């Protein structure tokens, strides 16, 4: 076929140029989008969390209540008022103020709030963070203690985006963190956040009377990690045998004790209940040991022999 050209002529009729006619080209491949943030939000919503949306500004008084020096915040030129005169250095003050208002309602017995957004401060780059707080008016039984409730929530939420987390005890990094109830959230050996109980002085400043736990995730550091590959496990063909034991355990890391208990038949150890005597403060914990083989059903003799080895190892680690 003859190639067509568009010819342009000037007023004298002399040909000046010839342009080929061609269709425009564009890629229809969609750009890469990281859907992990949306997955985090969906998982938190499924766990009963309420998403908050606050202004990106804060006040000097809110930072002082949190134990942060207002001089570290970026100030705004010609602010409308003092309550929005600084750029927020953390998502925590606004969430605590919202929590304090919501807990006034007698209908609210437990509340899980979260927010994500940018934070900034002098001397450090802008951060993309997610902050979640949990507070409960219920009795502080083991199953509803705020620290463990938020820990389990984080484990489930991060597991949805294939990032299994590891919690390690650490020293407080800020005055709002309670000493002895603070941990670092690590993924693949890299710290991506903090999990801590709010210090009583901080709760008193925000007029909150319930124990409250907060988690702060650095989303920039988190999303730099490559998600783990999911592996499907078949449903066990043979039942497991469970044995419950109640014993006195000190207030130490349970994960450390579990690592010292190993056996080829042992599949898992779970905490079923925790009781602390109100006067003597003796702490008794009920543990559930599960034993199983993949090729056949265990006999009673095999289970008792394996449990004897595991239980002796646990008792020796406590001594």
VENRALIN-V995392 format. One record per residue. N is the residue number from 1. RES is the residue in three letters. SS is DSSP state (2 for helix, 1 for strand, 0 for the rest). OMEGA is omega as a letter, one per 30 degrees, with the letter a starting at -180 (* if undefined). D_FIRST is the distance of its C-alpha to the first C-alpha in Angstrom with 1 decimal. Layout:
BEGIN
n=N res=RES ss=SS omega=OMEGA d_first=D_FIRST
n=N res=RES ss=SS omega=OMEGA d_first=D_FIRST
END
This chain:
BEGIN
n=1 res=UNK ss=0 omega=a d_first=0.0
n=2 res=UNK ss=0 omega=a d_first=3.8
n=3 res=UNK ss=0 omega=a d_first=6.3
n=4 res=UNK ss=0 omega=l d_first=9.0
n=5 res=UNK ss=1 omega=l d_first=12.5
n=6 res=UNK ss=1 omega=a d_first=15.9
n=7 res=UNK ss=1 omega=l d_first=18.2
n=8 res=UNK ss=1 omega=l d_first=21.9
n=9 res=UNK ss=1 omega=l d_first=24.5
n=10 res=UNK ss=0 omega=a d_first=28.2
n=11 res=UNK ss=0 omega=a d_first=30.8
n=12 res=UNK ss=0 omega=l d_first=30.8
n=13 res=UNK ss=0 omega=l d_first=27.1
n=14 res=UNK ss=0 omega=l d_first=26.3
n=15 res=UNK ss=1 omega=a d_first=23.1
n=16 res=UNK ss=1 omega=a d_first=24.2
n=17 res=UNK ss=1 omega=l d_first=21.3
n=18 res=UNK ss=1 omega=a d_first=17.7
n=19 res=UNK ss=1 omega=l d_first=17.0
n=20 res=UNK ss=1 omega=l d_first=13.9
n=21 res=UNK ss=0 omega=a d_first=13.6
n=22 res=UNK ss=0 omega=l d_first=14.4
n=23 res=UNK ss=0 omega=l d_first=16.7
n=24 res=UNK ss=0 omega=a d_first=20.3
n=25 res=UNK ss=0 omega=l d_first=21.6
n=26 res=UNK ss=0 omega=l d_first=25.2
n=27 res=UNK ss=0 omega=l d_first=27.3
n=28 res=UNK ss=0 omega=l d_first=28.8
n=29 res=UNK ss=0 omega=a d_first=31.6
n=30 res=UNK ss=0 omega=l d_first=34.9
n=31 res=UNK ss=0 omega=a d_first=37.1
n=32 res=UNK ss=0 omega=l d_first=40.3
n=33 res=UNK ss=0 omega=l d_first=43.3
n=34 res=UNK ss=0 omega=a d_first=46.8
n=35 res=UNK ss=0 omega=a d_first=48.4
n=36 res=UNK ss=2 omega=l d_first=51.8
n=37 res=UNK ss=2 omega=l d_first=53.3
n=38 res=UNK ss=2 omega=l d_first=52.4
n=39 res=UNK ss=2 omega=l d_first=53.9
n=40 res=UNK ss=2 omega=a d_first=57.1
n=41 res=UNK ss=2 omega=l d_first=57.4
n=42 res=UNK ss=2 omega=a d_first=57.0
n=43 res=UNK ss=2 omega=l d_first=59.5
n=44 res=UNK ss=2 omega=l d_first=62.1
n=45 res=UNK ss=2 omega=l d_first=61.7
n=46 res=UNK ss=2 omega=l d_first=62.3
n=47 res=UNK ss=0 omega=l d_first=65.4
n=48 res=UNK ss=0 omega=a d_first=66.8
n=49 res=UNK ss=0 omega=l d_first=65.9
n=50 res=UNK ss=1 omega=l d_first=65.3
n=51 res=UNK ss=1 omega=l d_first=62.7
n=52 res=UNK ss=0 omega=l d_first=64.0
n=53 res=UNK ss=0 omega=a d_first=62.2
n=54 res=UNK ss=0 omega=l d_first=64.3
n=55 res=UNK ss=0 omega=a d_first=63.7
n=56 res=UNK ss=0 omega=a d_first=62.9
n=57 res=UNK ss=1 omega=l d_first=66.1
n=58 res=UNK ss=1 omega=a d_first=69.7
n=59 res=UNK ss=0 omega=l d_first=73.2
n=60 res=UNK ss=2 omega=a d_first=75.7
n=61 res=UNK ss=2 omega=l d_first=78.1
n=62 res=UNK ss=2 omega=l d_first=75.7
n=63 res=UNK ss=2 omega=l d_first=75.1
n=64 res=UNK ss=2 omega=l d_first=78.8
n=65 res=UNK ss=2 omega=l d_first=79.4
n=66 res=UNK ss=2 omega=a d_first=76.9
n=67 res=UNK ss=0 omega=a d_first=78.8
n=68 res=UNK ss=0 omega=l d_first=76.0
n=69 res=UNK ss=0 omega=l d_first=76.7
n=70 res=UNK ss=2 omega=a d_first=74.9
n=71 res=UNK ss=2 omega=l d_first=74.6
n=72 res=UNK ss=2 omega=a d_first=71.9
n=73 res=UNK ss=0 omega=l d_first=69.6
n=74 res=UNK ss=0 omega=a d_first=67.2
n=75 res=UNK ss=1 omega=a d_first=68.7
n=76 res=UNK ss=0 omega=l d_first=66.9
n=77 res=UNK ss=0 omega=l d_first=67.5
n=78 res=UNK ss=0 omega=l d_first=69.2
n=79 res=UNK ss=0 omega=l d_first=69.2
n=80 res=UNK ss=0 omega=l d_first=70.1
n=81 res=UNK ss=0 omega=a d_first=72.9
n=82 res=UNK ss=2 omega=a d_first=74.5
n=83 res=UNK ss=2 omega=l d_first=73.3
n=84 res=UNK ss=2 omega=a d_first=69.6
n=85 res=UNK ss=0 omega=a d_first=70.4
n=86 res=UNK ss=1 omega=l d_first=69.0
n=87 res=UNK ss=1 omega=a d_first=65.8
n=88 res=UNK ss=0 omega=l d_first=66.5
n=89 res=UNK ss=0 omega=a d_first=67.2
n=90 res=UNK ss=0 omega=l d_first=67.4
n=91 res=UNK ss=0 omega=a d_first=66.4
n=92 res=UNK ss=2 omega=a d_first=69.9
n=93 res=UNK ss=2 omega=a d_first=72.0
n=94 res=UNK ss=2 omega=l d_first=70.0
n=95 res=UNK ss=2 omega=l d_first=70.0
n=96 res=UNK ss=2 omega=l d_first=73.7
n=97 res=UNK ss=2 omega=l d_first=74.4
n=98 res=UNK ss=2 omega=l d_first=72.4
n=99 res=UNK ss=2 omega=a d_first=74.2
n=100 res=UNK ss=2 omega=l d_first=77.5
n=101 res=UNK ss=2 omega=a d_first=76.8
n=102 res=UNK ss=2 omega=a d_first=75.5
n=103 res=UNK ss=0 omega=l d_first=78.4
n=104 res=UNK ss=0 omega=a d_first=80.8
n=105 res=UNK ss=0 omega=l d_first=79.8
n=106 res=UNK ss=0 omega=a d_first=82.2
n=107 res=UNK ss=0 omega=a d_first=79.4
n=108 res=UNK ss=0 omega=l d_first=77.5
n=109 res=UNK ss=0 omega=l d_first=79.0
n=110 res=UNK ss=1 omega=a d_first=76.2
n=111 res=UNK ss=1 omega=l d_first=73.2
n=112 res=UNK ss=1 omega=a d_first=70.1
n=113 res=UNK ss=1 omega=l d_first=67.9
n=114 res=UNK ss=1 omega=l d_first=65.0
n=115 res=UNK ss=1 omega=l d_first=62.6
n=116 res=UNK ss=1 omega=a d_first=59.8
n=117 res=UNK ss=1 omega=a d_first=58.7
n=118 res=UNK ss=1 omega=l d_first=58.9
n=119 res=UNK ss=1 omega=a d_first=62.2
n=120 res=UNK ss=1 omega=l d_first=63.2
n=121 res=UNK ss=1 omega=l d_first=66.2
n=122 res=UNK ss=0 omega=l d_first=67.2
n=123 res=UNK ss=0 omega=l d_first=66.6
n=124 res=UNK ss=1 omega=l d_first=64.1
n=125 res=UNK ss=1 omega=l d_first=60.4
n=126 res=UNK ss=1 omega=a d_first=59.3
n=127 res=UNK ss=1 omega=l d_first=59.5
n=128 res=UNK ss=1 omega=a d_first=57.8
n=129 res=UNK ss=1 omega=l d_first=60.6
n=130 res=UNK ss=1 omega=a d_first=61.6
n=131 res=UNK ss=1 omega=l d_first=65.3
n=132 res=UNK ss=1 omega=l d_first=67.1
n=133 res=UNK ss=1 omega=a d_first=70.8
n=134 res=UNK ss=1 omega=l d_first=73.0
n=135 res=UNK ss=1 omega=a d_first=76.4
n=136 res=UNK ss=1 omega=l d_first=78.7
n=137 res=UNK ss=0 omega=a d_first=82.0
n=138 res=UNK ss=0 omega=l d_first=82.8
n=139 res=UNK ss=0 omega=a d_first=85.3
n=140 res=UNK ss=0 omega=l d_first=84.2
n=141 res=UNK ss=0 omega=a d_first=84.0
n=142 res=UNK ss=2 omega=a d_first=81.9
n=143 res=UNK ss=2 omega=a d_first=79.2
n=144 res=UNK ss=2 omega=l d_first=78.7
n=145 res=UNK ss=0 omega=a d_first=79.6
n=146 res=UNK ss=2 omega=a d_first=77.0
n=147 res=UNK ss=2 omega=a d_first=76.2
n=148 res=UNK ss=2 omega=l d_first=75.4
n=149 res=UNK ss=2 omega=a d_first=73.6
n=150 res=UNK ss=2 omega=l d_first=71.1
n=151 res=UNK ss=2 omega=l d_first=70.9
n=152 res=UNK ss=2 omega=l d_first=69.9
n=153 res=UNK ss=2 omega=l d_first=67.4
n=154 res=UNK ss=2 omega=l d_first=65.7
n=155 res=UNK ss=2 omega=l d_first=65.6
n=156 res=UNK ss=2 omega=a d_first=63.9
n=157 res=UNK ss=2 omega=a d_first=61.4
n=158 res=UNK ss=2 omega=l d_first=60.4
n=159 res=UNK ss=2 omega=l d_first=60.1
n=160 res=UNK ss=2 omega=l d_first=57.4
n=161 res=UNK ss=0 omega=l d_first=55.1
n=162 res=UNK ss=0 omega=l d_first=56.3
n=163 res=UNK ss=0 omega=l d_first=58.6
n=164 res=UNK ss=0 omega=a d_first=62.1
n=165 res=UNK ss=0 omega=l d_first=64.6
n=166 res=UNK ss=1 omega=a d_first=67.8
n=167 res=UNK ss=1 omega=a d_first=70.7
n=168 res=UNK ss=1 omega=l d_first=73.1
n=169 res=UNK ss=1 omega=a d_first=76.3
n=170 res=UNK ss=0 omega=l d_first=76.4
n=171 res=UNK ss=0 omega=l d_first=78.5
n=172 res=UNK ss=0 omega=l d_first=77.8
n=173 res=UNK ss=0 omega=l d_first=75.4
n=174 res=UNK ss=0 omega=a d_first=76.4
n=175 res=UNK ss=0 omega=l d_first=79.6
n=176 res=UNK ss=0 omega=a d_first=78.1
n=177 res=UNK ss=1 omega=a d_first=77.8
n=178 res=UNK ss=1 omega=l d_first=80.8
n=179 res=UNK ss=1 omega=a d_first=82.2
n=180 res=UNK ss=1 omega=l d_first=82.3
n=181 res=UNK ss=1 omega=a d_first=79.6
n=182 res=UNK ss=1 omega=a d_first=76.6
n=183 res=UNK ss=1 omega=l d_first=73.8
n=184 res=UNK ss=1 omega=l d_first=70.6
n=185 res=UNK ss=1 omega=a d_first=67.4
n=186 res=UNK ss=1 omega=l d_first=65.5
n=187 res=UNK ss=1 omega=a d_first=62.3
n=188 res=UNK ss=0 omega=l d_first=61.6
n=189 res=UNK ss=0 omega=a d_first=64.5
n=190 res=UNK ss=1 omega=l d_first=63.2
n=191 res=UNK ss=1 omega=a d_first=65.1
n=192 res=UNK ss=1 omega=l d_first=63.0
n=193 res=UNK ss=1 omega=a d_first=65.7
n=194 res=UNK ss=1 omega=l d_first=69.3
n=195 res=UNK ss=1 omega=a d_first=71.4
n=196 res=UNK ss=1 omega=l d_first=74.8
n=197 res=UNK ss=1 omega=a d_first=77.5
n=198 res=UNK ss=1 omega=l d_first=78.3
n=199 res=UNK ss=0 omega=l d_first=81.5
n=200 res=UNK ss=2 omega=l d_first=84.4
n=201 res=UNK ss=2 omega=l d_first=84.7
n=202 res=UNK ss=2 omega=l d_first=81.1
n=203 res=UNK ss=2 omega=l d_first=81.4
n=204 res=UNK ss=2 omega=l d_first=84.6
n=205 res=UNK ss=2 omega=l d_first=82.8
n=206 res=UNK ss=0 omega=l d_first=80.2
n=207 res=UNK ss=0 omega=l d_first=83.0
n=208 res=UNK ss=0 omega=a d_first=81.6
n=209 res=UNK ss=0 omega=l d_first=84.4
n=210 res=UNK ss=0 omega=l d_first=82.4
n=211 res=UNK ss=0 omega=a d_first=81.2
n=212 res=UNK ss=1 omega=a d_first=77.6
n=213 res=UNK ss=1 omega=a d_first=75.0
n=214 res=UNK ss=1 omega=l d_first=71.8
n=215 res=UNK ss=1 omega=l d_first=68.8
n=216 res=UNK ss=1 omega=l d_first=66.4
n=217 res=UNK ss=1 omega=l d_first=63.1
n=218 res=UNK ss=1 omega=a d_first=61.0
n=219 res=UNK ss=2 omega=l d_first=57.5
n=220 res=UNK ss=2 omega=l d_first=55.9
n=221 res=UNK ss=2 omega=a d_first=57.8
n=222 res=UNK ss=2 omega=a d_first=57.3
n=223 res=UNK ss=2 omega=l d_first=53.6
n=224 res=UNK ss=0 omega=a d_first=53.3
n=225 res=UNK ss=0 omega=l d_first=54.7
n=226 res=UNK ss=0 omega=l d_first=52.5
n=227 res=UNK ss=0 omega=l d_first=53.4
n=228 res=UNK ss=0 omega=l d_first=55.2
n=229 res=UNK ss=0 omega=a d_first=53.6
n=230 res=UNK ss=0 omega=l d_first=55.1
n=231 res=UNK ss=0 omega=l d_first=56.9
n=232 res=UNK ss=0 omega=l d_first=57.9
n=233 res=UNK ss=0 omega=l d_first=61.4
n=234 res=UNK ss=0 omega=l d_first=62.5
n=235 res=UNK ss=0 omega=a d_first=65.3
n=236 res=UNK ss=0 omega=a d_first=68.6
n=237 res=UNK ss=0 omega=a d_first=69.7
n=238 res=UNK ss=0 omega=a d_first=73.4
n=239 res=UNK ss=0 omega=l d_first=75.4
n=240 res=UNK ss=0 omega=l d_first=76.6
n=241 res=UNK ss=1 omega=a d_first=80.3
n=242 res=UNK ss=1 omega=l d_first=81.3
n=243 res=UNK ss=1 omega=l d_first=84.5
n=244 res=UNK ss=1 omega=l d_first=85.6
n=245 res=UNK ss=1 omega=l d_first=87.9
n=246 res=UNK ss=1 omega=a d_first=89.6
n=247 res=UNK ss=1 omega=l d_first=90.8
n=248 res=UNK ss=1 omega=l d_first=91.6
n=249 res=UNK ss=0 omega=l d_first=88.7
n=250 res=UNK ss=0 omega=l d_first=88.8
n=251 res=UNK ss=0 omega=l d_first=86.3
n=252 res=UNK ss=0 omega=a d_first=84.0
n=253 res=UNK ss=0 omega=a d_first=80.4
n=254 res=UNK ss=2 omega=a d_first=80.0
n=255 res=UNK ss=2 omega=l d_first=76.9
n=256 res=UNK ss=2 omega=l d_first=79.0
n=257 res=UNK ss=2 omega=a d_first=81.5
n=258 res=UNK ss=2 omega=a d_first=78.9
n=259 res=UNK ss=2 omega=a d_first=77.4
n=260 res=UNK ss=0 omega=l d_first=80.8
n=261 res=UNK ss=0 omega=a d_first=80.9
n=262 res=UNK ss=0 omega=l d_first=78.8
n=263 res=UNK ss=0 omega=a d_first=79.0
n=264 res=UNK ss=0 omega=l d_first=76.7
n=265 res=UNK ss=0 omega=a d_first=77.5
n=266 res=UNK ss=1 omega=a d_first=77.4
n=267 res=UNK ss=1 omega=a d_first=74.2
n=268 res=UNK ss=1 omega=l d_first=75.0
n=269 res=UNK ss=1 omega=a d_first=77.7
n=270 res=UNK ss=1 omega=l d_first=77.7
n=271 res=UNK ss=1 omega=a d_first=80.1
n=272 res=UNK ss=1 omega=a d_first=81.5
n=273 res=UNK ss=1 omega=l d_first=84.1
n=274 res=UNK ss=1 omega=l d_first=85.9
n=275 res=UNK ss=1 omega=l d_first=89.4
n=276 res=UNK ss=1 omega=a d_first=91.3
n=277 res=UNK ss=0 omega=a d_first=95.0
n=278 res=UNK ss=0 omega=a d_first=95.7
n=279 res=UNK ss=0 omega=a d_first=99.0
n=280 res=UNK ss=0 omega=a d_first=98.7
n=281 res=UNK ss=0 omega=l d_first=94.9
n=282 res=UNK ss=0 omega=a d_first=94.6
n=283 res=UNK ss=1 omega=l d_first=91.0
n=284 res=UNK ss=1 omega=a d_first=90.4
n=285 res=UNK ss=1 omega=l d_first=86.9
n=286 res=UNK ss=1 omega=a d_first=86.0
n=287 res=UNK ss=1 omega=l d_first=83.4
n=288 res=UNK ss=1 omega=l d_first=81.5
n=289 res=UNK ss=1 omega=l d_first=80.8
n=290 res=UNK ss=1 omega=a d_first=78.3
n=291 res=UNK ss=1 omega=a d_first=78.4
n=292 res=UNK ss=0 omega=l d_first=76.1
n=293 res=UNK ss=0 omega=a d_first=74.8
n=294 res=UNK ss=0 omega=a d_first=71.4
n=295 res=UNK ss=0 omega=a d_first=72.6
n=296 res=UNK ss=0 omega=l d_first=75.8
n=297 res=UNK ss=0 omega=a d_first=78.2
n=298 res=UNK ss=0 omega=l d_first=80.7
n=299 res=UNK ss=0 omega=l d_first=84.4
n=300 res=UNK ss=2 omega=a d_first=87.0
n=301 res=UNK ss=2 omega=l d_first=88.5
n=302 res=UNK ss=2 omega=a d_first=85.1
n=303 res=UNK ss=2 omega=a d_first=84.5
n=304 res=UNK ss=2 omega=l d_first=87.9
n=305 res=UNK ss=2 omega=l d_first=87.8
n=306 res=UNK ss=2 omega=a d_first=84.4
n=307 res=UNK ss=2 omega=l d_first=85.6
n=308 res=UNK ss=2 omega=l d_first=88.8
n=309 res=UNK ss=2 omega=a d_first=86.8
n=310 res=UNK ss=2 omega=a d_first=84.5
n=311 res=UNK ss=2 omega=l d_first=87.3
n=312 res=UNK ss=2 omega=l d_first=89.5
n=313 res=UNK ss=2 omega=l d_first=86.6
n=314 res=UNK ss=2 omega=l d_first=86.2
n=315 res=UNK ss=2 omega=l d_first=90.0
n=316 res=UNK ss=2 omega=l d_first=90.2
n=317 res=UNK ss=2 omega=l d_first=87.4
n=318 res=UNK ss=2 omega=a d_first=89.5
n=319 res=UNK ss=0 omega=* d_first=92.7
END
